[in-house]
Amino acid sequence: MIVGISDMKVSKEPEDMLITYSLGSCIGLVVWDPVAKVGGLLHYMLPEARLDEERAKQRPFMFANSGIPLLFKEAYRLGAKKNRMVVKAFGGARIMDSAGIFNIGKRNYRIMLRLFEKNNITLSKKDIGGSVNRTVSLEVGSGITRLKMPGRGERMI
């Protein structure tokens, strides 16, 4: 199942693979419950919905502060429990902003950390920053997460 930009998918089907491509300044957030075998992937673009509240109503997964809570709620609805969740984050690179004027990647990551701190969520793994695109996939049945970056190949993380 492909997770596009400003999109989210959650599944409890063991054969499903969730994948998102070309994470630049966007963040790919993976959640997985090893007991319930529920997995989810969110690809958000921007930190805060208040930047464009009308668009946030139409596309809540575009923004961290509206997409992240929806990702967790949908995983809980399928049987995941917060205390069992493995949470991983990828992306937040500085792409097409070499001077660091907008710092979208950094801002995307910071707001996620604030939301996690406020809600007592621990980040299990991360690959954040730099200046390369990333592709991330999650095998729902096993929880295996793969990260692929140009020039660095693919690895399980």
C-alpha positions in Angstrom: 0.0 0.0 0.0 1.5 3.2 -1.1 1.4 6.2 1.3 1.6 9.3 -0.7 2.6 12.8 0.4 0.1 14.1 3.0 -1.3 10.6 3.4 -1.7 7.9 6.0 -2.4 4.2 6.0 -3.0 1.8 8.9 -3.5 -1.9 8.6 -3.8 -5.1 10.7 -3.4 -7.4 7.6 -0.2 -9.3 8.1 0.6 -9.5 4.4 0.4 -5.7 3.9 3.4 -3.6 3.3 3.1 0.2 3.7 5.6 2.2 1.8 6.3 5.9 1.2 8.7 7.4 -1.3 10.8 10.5 -1.5 10.8 11.8 2.1 12.7 15.1 1.9 11.8 17.7 4.4 8.6 15.7 5.1 8.5 13.2 7.9 7.6 9.5 7.6 6.2 8.3 10.9 6.0 4.5 11.4 4.0 2.9 14.3 3.7 -0.8 15.0 2.2 -2.8 17.8 3.9 -6.2 18.0 1.1 -7.9 19.9 -1.9 -6.6 17.9 0.1 -6.7 14.7 -1.1 -3.3 13.7 1.1 -1.0 11.7 0.7 2.5 10.3 2.6 5.0 8.2 2.1 8.8 8.0 3.8 11.0 5.4 3.3 14.6 6.6 4.6 17.7 4.9 4.3 20.7 7.2 4.4 21.3 11.0 1.2 23.1 11.9 -2.3 23.1 10.5 -2.7 26.7 11.5 -0.6 27.6 8.5 -3.6 26.8 6.3 -6.6 25.8 8.4 -8.9 25.3 5.4 -6.5 22.9 3.8 -6.0 21.1 7.1 -9.7 20.3 7.2 -9.5 18.8 3.7 -6.1 17.1 4.1 -5.3 16.6 7.8 -2.4 14.3 7.1 -0.5 17.1 5.5 0.3 18.6 8.9 2.1 17.1 11.9 -0.3 18.4 14.6 -3.4 17.0 12.9 -1.9 13.9 11.2 0.0 12.4 14.1 -3.0 12.2 16.4 -5.1 10.7 13.6 -2.4 8.1 13.0 -2.4 7.0 16.6 -6.2 7.0 16.9 -6.6 4.8 13.9 -3.9 2.4 15.2 -5.8 2.3 18.6 -9.1 1.7 16.8 -7.5 -1.5 15.2 -6.3 -2.8 18.5 -2.9 -1.2 19.1 -2.0 -0.1 22.6 0.2 3.0 23.3 2.5 1.2 25.8 3.4 -1.5 23.2 3.9 0.8 20.2 7.2 0.8 18.4 7.5 4.3 16.9 10.1 5.3 14.2 10.6 8.6 12.3 12.4 9.3 9.0 13.0 12.3 6.9 13.2 15.9 8.0 16.1 16.6 5.5 17.1 20.0 4.2 16.2 19.7 0.5 16.1 22.7 -1.9 16.8 25.0 1.1 20.6 24.9 1.3 20.7 28.2 3.2 18.3 26.9 5.8 15.9 29.8 5.4 12.7 27.8 5.9 14.0 24.8 7.9 10.8 22.8 7.2 12.5 19.5 8.0 13.8 20.7 11.3 10.5 22.3 12.2 8.6 19.1 11.2 10.8 17.1 13.5 10.6 19.6 16.4 6.8 19.6 16.5 6.7 15.8 16.4 9.0 15.7 19.4 6.9 18.2 21.3 3.7 16.1 20.6 5.5 13.0 21.7 6.8 14.6 24.9 3.3 16.0 25.7 1.7 12.5 25.2 4.4 10.4 26.7 5.5 8.6 23.5 9.0 7.3 23.0 10.7 7.3 19.7 12.3 3.9 19.2 14.4 4.7 16.1 15.0 7.6 13.8 16.9 8.7 10.7 16.4 12.5 10.5 18.1 15.4 8.8 20.9 15.5 6.3 20.2 16.4 2.6 19.0 13.1 1.0 15.6 11.7 0.2 14.4 8.5 1.9 12.1 5.7 1.1 10.6 3.9 4.0 8.5 0.7 4.2 6.8 -1.3 7.0 5.8 -5.0 6.8 2.7 -5.1 9.0 2.9 -8.7 10.0 6.5 -8.6 11.2 7.1 -5.0 11.9 10.2 -5.0 9.7 11.0 -1.5 8.7 13.3 -0.8 5.7 15.0 2.5 4.9 16.4 3.2 1.5 18.6 6.2 0.6 20.4 7.2 -2.6 24.0 6.0 -2.6 23.5 4.1 0.7 21.3 1.2 -0.4 18.6 -0.3 1.7 18.8 -1.4 5.4 16.5 -2.7 8.1 16.0 -0.2 10.9 
